Amino acid sequence: MAMLGAHVSAAGGAENAPGRGRDISADAIQIFTANQNQWRAKPLGDENIDGFRSGMAQGQPSVCLTHDSYLINLCSVEEWKLKRARDAFVEEMDRSEALGIDYIVFHPGAHMGAGYEAGCATVSESLNLVLAERPDYKVQLLVEITAGQGSTVGCDFEQIATILGGVKEGHRMGVCFDTQHAFASGYDLRTVDGWNDVMRRFDEIIGLERLTAFHLNDSKKELGNRVDRHEKLGQGLIGLVPFWCLVNDERFADTPGVLETPVDDPSEYAEELELLRGLIGVPEPEPATSD
């Protein structure tokens, strides 16, 4: 089974996040290292860094991802905005490396009318620049498949492959597969055959060895709707089948999968993780039947 967990709050300091992960029995967590809706970030102090590293050293959770700021657009068409985005991404790398975080998940950005080809090329250029600025960092960068809303790039496997193909240090890159985004982009995961077909296509176009993490979300919106709207597992239009496939797929036994479903209280993630683990070794659930 995958290493299962959820996005947890780092309110009060990153050092609080590992404990919040343990509270919900998470094997993996995802955090924001800074406010995701602000450009300016408060510098990390020694208490943040030492506390976080100490918390992670306890063994559960054993892996951490961070998600970069939603403001960062690595294919902005305005030069000053592109520079600001690249600088902010390097700062995210600095914070993540200081904390010992394993992966940075990021949205490629929006081409803003320049077109998908130009957008993907600019993302690759941005990644080459930020990786060159921090040549010795261990943190790996994971491009996330997007829902395809507006002019966002990275909404199909071909675009992801194009972005990765333009990165010189490809060994420092991977992919985060968001189930809701993939579904919104038109990849039908609702049946075992559908799941297997999507994974086959991913392998042919990108390579399963690049699939480094999952975001585990059901969908409020229909297949191919191109809208990013998460739902709790089993309560949306995707259903439980792909999550059953994932937790019973030995290929992803060591792959972190984190929930980003809408919850009113973090304890609800513990319930969803129990649901996911309850799918291991049991008969296939009924598939979702409608869009």
NORNOR-V248316 format. One record per run of one state. SS is the DSSP state (H for helix, E for strand, C for the rest). FROM is the first residue (numbers start at 1). LEN is the number of residues. Records with the same first field share a line. If there is no record, write none. Layout:
SS=FROM-LEN  FROM-LEN
This chain:
C=1-2  8-6  24-4  32-14  57-6  68-11  100-3  108-2  111-5  134-6  145-7  153-4  166-4  185-7  206-2  217-1  220-10  232-9  248-2  253-3  260-7  278-14
E=3-5  28-4  63-5  103-5  110-1  140-5  152-1  173-6  211-6  218-2  230-2  256-4
H=14-10  46-11  79-21  116-18  157-9  170-3  179-6  192-14  208-3  241-7  250-3  267-11
